Amino acid sequence: MRYVVLQVILKEKLWGTGSGNLTELERVINDQASKGYRLHTITTASSGSKGLGGGDRVQATMVFESLS
């Protein structure tokens, strides 16, 4: 079997709650699906940010498995 491992950093919105770039996560998953891969595993790790704008960061690591 063949696997692909990708990471996406999800950033908290400047105002309000939730991620400001969930569409990026969706795009990565759909891109791999169109190449014949399915999401096998996803893990997340979070960290705070003290920089300008603040907000937490969530690192999503995804393992995709080839369907063929």
Buried (B, 14 or more C-beta within 10 A) or exposed (E): EEEEEBEBEBBBEEEEEEBBBEEBBEEBBEEBEEEEBEBBEBEEEEEEEEEEEEBEBBEBEBBBBBEE
